[in-house]
Amino acid sequence: VESHRRAAAATASGKFKDEIVPVQTK
């Protein structure tokens, strides 16, 4: 469960970061 949760967090973090980067740049 911890491994799965960590993987999901990393994926969400990466997706969020990718979405936040362009928003901040704009």
C-alpha positions as CSV (number, residue, x, y, z in Angstrom):
1,V,0.0,0.0,0.0
2,E,2.8,2.4,0.9
3,S,4.6,1.8,-2.4
4,H,1.4,2.3,-4.4
5,R,0.6,5.4,-2.5
6,R,4.1,6.8,-3.0
7,A,3.8,6.1,-6.8
8,A,0.5,7.8,-7.0
9,A,1.8,10.8,-5.1
10,A,4.8,11.0,-7.4
11,T,2.6,10.8,-10.5
12,A,0.2,13.5,-9.1
13,S,3.1,15.7,-8.1
14,G,4.6,15.5,-11.6
15,K,1.3,16.2,-13.2
16,F,0.6,19.1,-10.9
17,K,4.1,20.5,-11.4
18,D,3.7,20.2,-15.2
19,E,0.4,22.1,-15.0
20,I,1.7,24.7,-12.5
21,V,4.8,25.5,-14.5
22,P,2.9,26.8,-17.6
23,V,0.4,28.6,-15.4
24,Q,3.1,30.4,-13.5
25,T,5.0,31.2,-16.8
26,K,1.8,32.7,-18.2
